[in-house]
Amino acid sequence: MDICTVHFTHATAAEVQALLRAFMEVPIAPPQQLDGEWVVPLKRLSADFVASELGVQDTQARALFAELVERGYLDGSGKPLTPAMALLGANGLPRISRAQMDVIIADLVAAAAALNARPGARIKIASIELFGSALHIRDDYGDVDVRVVFDEPDDLQPEDIDEKDTVSEQLQAVSNYVSMLPEFDLVGLDTERKAIYPAKAPLAR
């Protein structure tokens, strides 16, 4: 998506993108057991969050929230939908071909294997999942959407969190086109995904 071609009535495209990025960074509560089943708490964007994050009056915040719902960026409860994810990943870079995307995917897999082979590694990559437009054949692509799941030790230490951040940064450094979604974020959990590491099946063509 070219962010320059996106226009909103009650905010700029850059403001909406920043709003979505801030929302994605809001931590969610850990999974909880309910009637014997693990449930991931819901996270929803609200008009109050819009007002707080953008520093606008409640009236403008409610108008922008309603516009995002009407245009299909959010559902009525505030859950980001596919157009929101596309705007979230818009990076201003030239669009790339499928062949270029496949090179980035191969580089991500190689980077994951190398990171997992580090001597003494306590944080490892359990899986990398591809989602979004990369799952479909198109003429070109704006980014490579991935969700990374980590394998953490049972005795997680503060330094392990730093190691996890470093591993994430090294995966992100594979390409500016890589858009990483937090592993427990419901937007990713509710979306069709395909594992590229470890590979469980060939990517659709």
N, C-alpha and C positions, 0 to 999 in steps of 0.2 A: 504494500500500500504506500502510495506517495502522500505523505502528510500534507503537502502543499495543496492537494486537490480536495481535502476534507474541510468542510465549513459547518459551523454550528451557529445558531442564533444567539445563544446566551453565554458563549465562551469561545476562545480560539481552540483550534485543533491541538495546539501545543499544550494548552491548559488542561484539556480533557485527557491527553496522553499522560501528563504529569499526575493528574488526579488518579488515573487507573494504575499507574506505577506505584503511587503512594498506597493505594488500596491493596495491591498485591503484596506489599511489604508489611502490611499489618499482620502480626502473628495470630494464628488461630489456636484455640485451646487444644491440648492433646486429645487423642481419641479416648472415649469413655465407654465403659460397659453399661448397656441398658438391656435388661431382661436377658442377660447371658450373651449378648452380641455387642461387638465393638461398633461404636457410632462416632463418626467424625463430626464435630460441631460445625454448624453452618456459619458462613461468613458472607455478609451481604453489604453492598454499598448503599448508603442512605443519603437523603437530602441533607441531614445534619452533618454527615461526613464531608459532603460537597462544600457546605458553608464553612466548615472549619478549615478544610485543606486549602480552598481557594481564597478564603478571607472575604467572602461576599455575604450580602444580606440574605436572610432566609427566603425572601420572595424570589430572588434570582437563583438561589440554590434549588428551590423546588421546581422552578421553571426549567432549569438545566436537567435536573433529574427526570422530569416528565418528557423532555425532548429526547433524552437518551433512551428512555423506554419506548417512546413512539417510533423512533428510528431504528429500533432493534439492537441497540448496543447493550441494553440491560433488559432483563425480564421484569415483571411487575414487582418482584420481591427484591430487586437490586443485584441479581446474579449477572455477572458479565457474560455476554453471548459472543458468538464468533466474530462479528464486526469489531467488538471491543478488543478482542485478542489480536486482531489484525492491526488495529490502531496502536495497541500497546507495543507491538513488535516493530512498528514503522521506525526505520532508522535513518532515513534520508540517503541511504546508499543506493547505487544503481542496482536494478533487479538482476537476478542471476538465472542461468539456465538450469535444467535438470542435471546436466552433466556436472556443472559447477557445484550444485547441491550435493550430488553423490560423492564428490571429492571431499567436501566438508564432513559428510557423514562418515566416510572412511577414516578421515583424520581424527574425528571424535572417538571412534572405536579404537584406533591405535593409541590415542592418548589415554583412554580409560585402561587399556591393557598395561601400558607402561606405568601408570600411576598405581595400579593394583600390585605391580611387581616390585614396588619400592621395598627395600629391606626394612623390616621393623614397622611397616605401615600398620597403624591401628584403625584408620578410617579407610574403608575401601568402597568402591563403586559396585553396588549390587546389580544395578541395571540402568540403562539409558533408554528412554522411550521417546519415540518420535510421535508428534501429533500435529494437528492443524493442516495447512495446505500441503505440507510435505508428503502427506499420505495419498495425495491425488496428483494425477498427471495434469500439468498446466503448461502454458507457454513460458512463463517465468515465475520467479518467486522473490518475495521481499526479505524473507529470513528463514531460519531453520529452527522450528519450535521443538524443544526437548524438555523432558522431565527426568531428573536424575534422582535415583533412589540410592541411599547410602547404607552400607553395612557398618554399624557402630558397635564398639565393645560394650559388654554389659556394665563394666565399671567405668563408664564415660567420665573423663577428667576434663578440667578447664582447657588444658593444652590440646585436647582432642578437638574441641570446638575450633581452635585456631587452625588445626590441621585440616578440618573439614572446609573451612573458608579458603584455605590455600588450594585444596584440591578443586573446589568449585571455580576459583579464579583461573586455574590452569586449564580447566575444560573450557571456560569462557574465552580464554586466550587463543583457542584454536582458530576462531574466526569472529570478526565483528558481526557476522550474520547469525551467530548462535544466540537464540533467546531462551534462557533457562527459566523454567517455572519451578517454584518451591515444591518439594516432593509431596507435602501434605495439603497443598492448596486444592480446594474442591473444584476449581475451574478445570484443573488438570485431571482430577479423579473422575469427573463427570464426562470427560471427553474421550472419544475413540483414540486409542494409542497402539503403537506397535513397537516391540522391543528391537533395538538395533544392537544392544550390548547387554548381556550376551545374546547373540542373534538366535531367535527361536524359529524364524521363518523368513524366506526371501521377501524383500519389500515389493509391494504391488507395482506393476508397471502398466 
